[in-house]
Amino acid sequence: MSASVVRLFQVGKRYSERYALKNVSFSLREGEFVYITGVSGAGKSTLLKLLFAMERPSEGQVVVNSSDISRLGKRALPGFRQRVGFVFQDFKLLPDLTVFDYVALPLDVRKTSAADVEYRVNGVLSLVGLGDRGNDYPTSLSGGEQQRVAIARSVVSRPSLLLADEPTGNLDSRNAREIMSLFREICSMGTTVCIATHDEFLMNEYPARKIELEQGTILSDNRAEFL
């Protein structure tokens, strides 16, 4: 049995009098591929924000890579996020940076050597099919290519957990399939991949464990089918 990368214990997240999440408990194993699904407002994005330490739980415990989110200080956040990648739904790239320089940004925090930066960035650009686009600027890229750049940036520091919030929401069906295949490939390399989506077609085409949220609580979890 693989080690747990994520563990949630009776987690609640409250905004004023409203619960965005309530009594949520589950774990994710190393190298697991998981969908977080549910209608708009079910709590998917809030859950991902907790896993990335953008938010803190109001109740319960969120543990990611053995770090308790509630006890994580500001100084520890950069190191924590080196081990967790996040592909945001609104993945606007920085227009003044080349693809190479944008993807390399997370490595600046680690003071990585120039040789290692070049090796890692070129490696992930090849992985996402953009090995020859490092010197290009975002304006010359299609929407699907820009999404690939965002994914490359999220995995360049070799995270153990990759989060993605509706990563195919703004893509056509061909690009959406290519992005999903890319996530599968990243998962096959040992990274735990957790995708928030409500796209039933893609979830059926790329079957995996599915945790369904409804009004902030877990409605269903088919984990047993994928053990």
C-alpha positions as CSV (number, residue, x, y, z in Angstrom):
1,M,0.0,0.0,0.0
2,S,1.4,3.4,-1.0
3,A,1.9,6.1,1.6
4,S,-0.7,8.8,2.0
5,V,0.1,12.2,0.5
6,V,-3.1,13.8,1.7
7,R,-5.2,13.2,4.8
8,L,-8.3,15.1,5.8
9,F,-10.1,14.5,9.1
10,Q,-13.6,15.9,9.6
11,V,-12.7,19.1,7.8
12,G,-15.0,22.1,7.8
13,K,-14.5,25.5,6.2
14,R,-16.9,28.3,7.2
15,Y,-17.4,31.7,5.8
16,S,-19.4,33.8,8.3
17,E,-22.5,31.6,8.8
18,R,-22.2,29.5,5.7
19,Y,-20.3,26.2,5.5
20,A,-18.4,25.8,2.2
21,L,-17.2,22.4,3.4
22,K,-18.4,20.3,6.3
23,N,-17.2,17.0,7.9
24,V,-15.0,16.1,4.9
25,S,-12.7,13.1,5.5
26,F,-10.6,11.2,3.0
27,S,-7.0,10.3,2.0
28,L,-5.0,10.3,-1.2
29,R,-2.2,7.8,-1.9
30,E,1.1,8.4,-3.6
31,G,0.6,8.2,-7.3
32,E,-3.2,8.2,-7.2
33,F,-5.4,9.9,-9.8
34,V,-8.5,11.5,-8.3
35,Y,-11.4,13.7,-9.5
36,I,-13.1,16.1,-7.1
37,T,-16.5,16.6,-8.7
38,G,-19.9,18.2,-8.0
39,V,-22.1,21.1,-9.3
40,S,-20.9,24.7,-9.1
41,G,-20.8,25.8,-5.5
42,A,-20.3,22.2,-4.1
43,G,-17.0,23.1,-2.5
44,K,-14.5,21.8,-5.1
45,S,-12.4,25.0,-5.4
46,T,-12.5,25.6,-1.6
47,L,-11.1,22.1,-1.1
48,L,-8.2,22.6,-3.5
49,K,-7.4,25.9,-1.8
50,L,-7.1,24.1,1.6
51,L,-4.8,21.5,0.0
52,F,-2.6,24.3,-1.3
53,A,-2.7,26.2,2.0
54,M,-4.3,29.2,0.4
55,E,-7.0,28.8,3.1
56,R,-7.0,27.2,6.6
57,P,-9.7,24.9,7.8
58,S,-12.2,26.2,10.3
59,E,-12.5,22.7,11.8
60,G,-10.7,19.4,11.6
61,Q,-7.3,18.7,10.2
62,V,-5.7,18.9,6.7
63,V,-2.4,17.1,6.3
64,V,-0.4,17.3,3.1
65,N,3.0,15.7,2.8
66,S,3.0,15.3,6.6
67,S,2.5,19.0,7.1
68,D,-0.6,20.1,9.1
69,I,-2.0,23.1,7.2
70,S,-3.3,24.7,10.4
71,R,0.1,24.8,11.9
72,L,2.0,26.0,8.8
73,G,3.7,29.3,9.4
74,K,4.3,31.9,6.7
75,R,8.0,31.1,6.5
76,A,7.2,27.5,5.8
77,L,4.8,28.2,2.9
78,P,7.4,28.6,0.1
79,G,8.9,25.2,1.0
80,F,5.5,23.6,1.3
81,R,4.4,24.8,-2.1
82,Q,7.6,23.5,-3.8
83,R,6.1,20.0,-3.1
84,V,2.5,20.9,-4.3
85,G,1.8,22.1,-7.8
86,F,-1.4,24.0,-8.7
87,V,-2.9,24.5,-12.2
88,F,-5.4,27.3,-11.8
89,Q,-8.5,27.7,-13.8
90,D,-7.5,31.2,-14.8
91,F,-4.0,30.4,-15.9
92,K,-3.0,33.8,-17.4
93,L,0.7,33.7,-18.2
94,L,3.0,36.7,-17.7
95,P,3.2,38.5,-21.1
96,D,6.7,39.9,-20.5
97,L,8.3,36.5,-19.8
98,T,9.3,33.9,-22.3
99,V,7.9,30.4,-21.9
100,F,11.3,29.2,-20.5
101,D,11.5,32.0,-17.9
102,Y,7.9,31.6,-16.8
103,V,8.3,27.9,-16.2
104,A,11.6,28.5,-14.3
105,L,10.0,30.9,-11.8
106,P,9.4,28.2,-9.0
107,L,13.0,27.3,-9.2
108,D,14.1,30.8,-8.2
109,V,12.8,30.2,-4.7
110,R,15.1,27.2,-4.3
111,K,18.1,29.1,-5.7
112,T,18.6,26.3,-8.2
113,S,21.8,26.4,-10.2
114,A,21.6,27.7,-13.8
115,A,22.5,24.2,-15.2
116,D,19.8,22.5,-13.2
117,V,17.3,25.1,-14.1
118,E,18.0,24.6,-17.8
119,Y,17.8,20.8,-17.4
120,R,14.6,20.8,-15.5
121,V,12.8,23.4,-17.6
122,N,13.7,21.8,-20.9
123,G,12.7,18.5,-19.5
124,V,9.2,19.6,-18.5
125,L,8.7,21.5,-21.7
126,S,9.5,18.4,-23.6
127,L,7.1,16.5,-21.4
128,V,4.2,18.8,-22.3
129,G,5.1,18.8,-26.0
130,L,6.6,22.3,-26.1
131,G,10.3,21.5,-26.2
132,D,10.9,24.0,-29.0
133,R,8.9,26.9,-27.6
134,G,11.0,28.0,-24.7
135,N,12.0,31.3,-26.3
136,D,8.4,32.2,-27.4
137,Y,6.1,34.6,-25.6
138,P,2.5,33.8,-24.5
139,T,0.9,35.9,-27.2
140,S,2.2,33.5,-29.8
141,L,0.7,30.4,-28.1
142,S,-2.8,28.9,-28.5
143,G,-5.0,28.4,-25.5
144,G,-4.1,24.7,-25.3
145,E,-0.4,25.5,-25.5
146,Q,-0.8,28.1,-22.7
147,Q,-2.4,25.5,-20.5
148,R,0.5,23.2,-21.2
149,V,2.9,25.9,-20.1
150,A,0.9,26.4,-16.9
151,I,1.2,22.6,-16.3
152,A,4.9,22.6,-17.0
153,R,5.4,25.4,-14.4
154,S,3.4,23.5,-11.8
155,V,5.6,20.3,-12.1
156,V,9.0,21.8,-12.7
157,S,9.8,21.6,-8.9
158,R,8.9,17.9,-9.0
159,P,5.9,18.1,-6.6
160,S,4.5,15.0,-4.9
161,L,0.9,16.4,-5.4
162,L,-0.5,18.2,-8.4
163,L,-3.8,20.1,-8.0
164,A,-5.9,21.4,-11.0
165,D,-9.0,23.5,-10.9
166,E,-11.2,22.9,-14.0
167,P,-8.1,22.6,-16.2
168,T,-10.1,21.8,-19.4
169,G,-13.0,24.3,-18.8
170,N,-11.8,26.7,-21.5
171,L,-10.5,24.2,-24.0
172,D,-12.0,22.5,-27.0
173,S,-12.5,18.7,-26.9
174,R,-9.3,17.9,-28.7
175,N,-7.1,20.0,-26.4
176,A,-9.1,18.8,-23.4
177,R,-8.2,15.2,-24.2
178,E,-4.6,16.0,-24.8
179,I,-4.4,17.8,-21.4
180,M,-6.1,14.8,-19.6
181,S,-3.6,12.4,-21.3
182,L,-0.8,14.7,-20.0
183,F,-2.1,14.5,-16.4
184,R,-2.3,10.7,-16.7
185,E,1.3,10.7,-17.8
186,I,2.4,12.9,-14.9
187,C,0.5,10.6,-12.5
188,S,2.3,7.5,-14.0
189,M,5.6,9.1,-13.0
190,G,4.5,8.9,-9.3
191,T,2.8,12.2,-8.7
192,T,-0.6,12.3,-7.0
193,V,-3.0,14.1,-9.3
194,C,-6.2,15.7,-8.0
195,I,-8.5,17.4,-10.5
196,A,-11.6,19.4,-9.7
197,T,-14.0,19.1,-12.6
198,H,-17.7,18.7,-13.5
199,D,-17.0,17.4,-17.0
200,E,-18.7,14.0,-16.9
201,F,-17.6,13.1,-20.5
202,L,-13.9,13.4,-19.6
203,M,-14.3,11.6,-16.3
204,N,-16.0,8.7,-18.2
205,E,-13.3,8.7,-20.9
206,Y,-10.5,8.8,-18.3
207,P,-12.0,6.7,-15.4
208,A,-10.4,7.2,-12.0
209,R,-11.5,7.5,-8.4
210,K,-14.2,10.1,-8.0
211,I,-15.1,12.1,-4.8
212,E,-18.4,13.8,-5.3
213,L,-19.3,16.8,-3.2
214,E,-22.7,18.2,-2.6
215,Q,-23.3,21.4,-0.6
216,G,-19.8,21.0,1.0
217,T,-20.1,17.3,2.1
218,I,-19.0,14.1,0.5
219,L,-21.9,12.6,-1.4
220,S,-20.0,9.6,-2.8
221,D,-16.5,8.2,-3.1
222,N,-15.8,5.2,-5.3
223,R,-12.3,4.6,-3.9
224,A,-12.9,0.9,-3.5
225,E,-13.2,0.5,-7.3
226,F,-9.6,1.6,-7.8
227,L,-7.8,0.0,-4.9
